[in-house]
């Protein structure tokens, strides 16, 4: 694991005070994933007749909404901490936030821009989700480099065990060091890549009802994420019902339920 690519030392920054400035591996991989997803989605959007300027504005709005949503959900989950330490909200500038918060925030911005500009929301959403799954896969590689989402404890001889040893990663994310953990980040990366392939095949078949590929993403991602959550092991993200379900699992249940209802209604309408 390599959480820091370049360390620029400690600087006295306005509002943040003495702060270590560095180029994080996670940040670089996140930026790379955004650019790849942007380019892939842009190509698809042009194929369905969306002008380049609207593609740019749509992507920018979605990215901004995703960043705000990821950080907002982080603050909501740890609201007691931020209520007692409001100055730490500025520190979220350096945090990736919560992925599902980013998906929700970006989705809301995506839908608002498309509706306001009379763009085909369903068709664009179908075109977006495979690039989004690819971006999520690269993001999980960034999680692995930083040690976040560190996985449940396993035996040292487990075939999917990993031992984190970097002191910087531990200081940044709290990952336990020198303990064998399930390499859940790479498991989720593999799932996201498989999801991107599945959604690509489905999109190329051009389902009759716009939005089908999008709701398939919500359904499949919700199921996969809900299961993988049991192996993540970082309970500080919020657990409910006697520490049984996480925040992400609750959101996944909602997403799976809604997606199932929508897809069943579409299938029944097609059958009629």
N, C-alpha and C positions, 0 to 999 in steps of 0.2 A: 504494500500500500504506500502511495506517495501523495499525501494530502496537500503538499506545497510544491509547486514547480519552481518559483522564484521568490526569494525572501528579500524584500527591500528594506528591512529593518524597522525600527520603531520611530514613529513621527507624532508630533503634537498637532492633532487635527482639530479644527473648529467643531464644537459641540461634542465630539467623541473623545477629546483629550488624548492621552498617550495611547497610541494604537499601533499595533504591529501591522505593517502593510505588506501584503504578499499576493502572489498570483496563485489561487487555489486550483488544484486539479479538477475539483468538482465544477468550479466556475467556468473553466475552459471547456470541459465536456458539455456543460449546459449550453454555453454559447454555440458550440459546434452543433449540438442537437437541434437548437432553434434554427440555425442557418440551413441545415439539411432539410428539416421539416418544412421550412418556409419555401425553399426552392422546389421541393417535391409537390407541395400543395399548390404553389403558384403555377406550375406546369399543368396540373390537373384543372385548376380553375380556368386557365386560358382555353383548355380543350372544350369546356362547356360554355365558352363565349363571354367570360368576365374580362373587362378591360384591365390593363396592367396597373393603372392608377388605383382602381378599386381593390385589386388584389393586394397591393401594397398597404393601403389604408386598413383593409380588413385584417391582414396579418399583424400589423402594428397594434391595432386596437385589441386584438386577441391576446397578443403577447403582454401588453400593458395590463389588461384585465387579469391575466393569469398570474403575473407577478404580485399584483395587489391582493388577489384572492388567496394565494399561497401564504402570504405574510399575515393577512387578516385572520385566517383560520388558525395559524400558529398562536396568535395573540388570544383568540377565543379559547383555545384548548388550555393555555396556561394563563388564564385571565387573573387568577389570584396572584401569581408572581408579578405580572405587569401592573396590576392594580397597586401593589405595594412598592413596585419599583418602576414608575412610569417612564423614567429616563431611559430604561433599557429598551423601550420601544424603538429608539433610534438604532439600537444594536441589530434590529431585524434587517437593516440594510445589508448586512453581511451574511444573513441567513437565507437558505434556499426556501424555507417555509415548509408548508405541508402540501404534498403533491396534489391530493384530491381537491384542496382549496384552490390550487392553481387551475385545475381542470374545470372546476365549477365557475370560477371567476372569468377564465378565458372563454368558456362557453357562453356565459351571459353577455360578455362584450361582443362575441362573434354573432350571436343571435340579434342583439340590438342593432349592430351596424348593418347586418344583412336586411333586416326588416325595414330599417329607416331608409335604405337606399334601394328598396324593391328588388333585392337580389334573391335568387332561388335558394332559400335557406336549406331545404331538405337536400338538394343536390350538392350544395357546398359542404354541408355537414358530412355527407357520404364521402366526399373527396378528401376531407380533412383527417378522418380518424386513423387511417393507416399511417400517414406521416406523423401523427400525434403518438401512436404506439411506438414508432421507431425512435422518436425523441425521448420517450419514457425509458426505452431500453438503454440508450446512451446515458441517460440520467442515472440509472441504477449502477452503471459502471462508475460514475462519479461518486455515488454513495459508497461503493466498495473501496474506492481510493481514499475516502475520508473516514471510513469506519462507521458511518451512521447506519441505522437500521441493522444493528450488528448481529442479530440472529440468536436463537436459543442455544444454551450450552449442549454440547454433544461430547461423546467419547473422543479421545485423541486419535483413535484409529478409524473414525468415521470417514467414509470416502468423500464426504462433502464438508469436512471440517476445515476451518481456517483459524489461524492464531494471529491476532493483531498485536503489534509490538511498538507502534510509533507513538511517542509521547505527545507530539503535536496533535495527532488525530484524537488522542484521548482528551486533551485539553479542549479541543474544539467541539467534539461530539459526545464525550463521555463514554466512548467505547471501552469496555473492560479489556485490559491488556493481559497477554500471556495466558489466555484461557481459550480452549478450543470451542469455536462457535460454528453453527450451521451457516454456510455461505449463502444466506438468503438473498443477498443482493444479486448474485449471479443467477440464482434460480429465477428471480423475478425478471431479470434481463432476458433470459431465455424465453420465458413466458411472453414477454412483450414483443420479442422478435417473431415468435410463432403467431402471435395475434396480428402483427403487421402483415405477415404473409397471408393469413386467412382473410383479413379484410381486403387485401389487394385482389385476391381471387374473386371475392364476392363483388367488389366494385366493378371489376372488368366484365362481369356477367350482366351488369346494368339491370338490377331489379326494377320491376315495373313501378313500384311505389317508392318515391323519393323519401329518404330518411331511413330506409331499411338497414343500410350498412351502418349508419350512425347508431341505431338502437341495438344492432348486433354487437357493436363495440361496447355499449353500456352494459349489456347483458353479460358478455364474455369477460370483460375486464372486471366487472363487479364480482363475478364468481371467483375468478382467479385471485383477485386481490383479497377477497374475503377469506379464502383458504390460506394464502401465504401469510396473512397477518398473524395467524397462530404461531408462526415460526420466527417472527421478527424479534421478539424479546425486549424491545425498548418500550417498556410500559409507561414511560413518562409522557407519551403522546396522548394519554387519556384513556382510561378504561371504565366501563360501566357495567351495571348488573352484577355486582360482586366480582369485578375484575375479569369478566368473561368476554365482553366485546369491546373493541376499540372504537374510537371515533370513525376511523376509516371503514371499519366493518359495518357500523350503523349506516353510514352513507352508501356503502355498497349494497346493503339490503334494500334501501330505498330505490337505488338505481336499478337493481335486478327486478324488483317488483314492477316498477313503472315500465321498464323495457319489455318485460314479459307480457304485460297487458297490451301495450301498443303493438307488439309483433303479432300477438294472437288475433287482435282485432283486424290487423292488416291481412293476415292469412285468411280469416273468415270472410272478409270483404272480397278478397280475390277468388275464393272458392265459390261465392255466390255469383 
